[in-house]
Amino acid sequence: MGKYIADPKSGEWMNIQELEDFISTIKITKPKYRGQDVEHRSLPFMLSTFRELIKDEKPPTQDAFINKFKSKYPDLRLRGITSRLKRAYLSYVREYHLGYVLNKHFKKVIYDEQVDIAGIDYVIYYRGRKFNIHAFVNTENGKYWREIKNGRHKFRGEHLDLPMDLDKGKRCGKLILYTDEQVEALKKEMDKVIKARRKSESKKQSL
């Protein structure tokens, strides 16, 4: 595992329920402004700030994340920066929790900073195959940024999307999180890919 996501199977970390109990106590204020300048501007790597504030496997509060980022980059004064940070925070907490759920269903789940910089949220090794996973909220804005990734990176190998349908997620406080059912659906898609690839490989060998 990367340093950022704990492995709940180890017995040394908080379990999913404990994490969800903590998340449900986090005070969340929703972003109100969406400025085109700040939305499309390249900012310092926000996830690094989120990661450095994780203590005892607990994610930081929204206010702590925003205040820390602004203190690190005091000259970054843009209208709408707070709203963008608020949206980023919601995604980071959701993905952090997703790591626990994925570890429950798969033996080898990898996340580290290099994976994220490459435009991938998680790498899962399953049945001898490597899968690159892209997690995002299944809204117009979420799908837009997923497409932006395709333009920024040259993806190779097996890539699967894991869209979050907000009406099917698990509510914890003011956040909606991934469920076991959504990850099970992902596993079924992975099984389909493996079956198709093995069929194709078998045909090539018979030629």
Protein Blocks (a to p, Z undefined) as FASTA:
>chain_A
ZZklccfknopaccfklmmmmmmmpccdddfbdcfklmmpccddfklmmmmmpgghiacd
fklmmmmmmmmmmmlccehklmmmmmmmmmmmmmmmmmmmmmmmpmbdcddfklmmnopa
bdcdeehiacddddddddfklmmmmmmmmmmpccehjdddddddfklmccehjbccddfk
lmmmmmmmmmmmmmmmmmmmmmmmmZZ
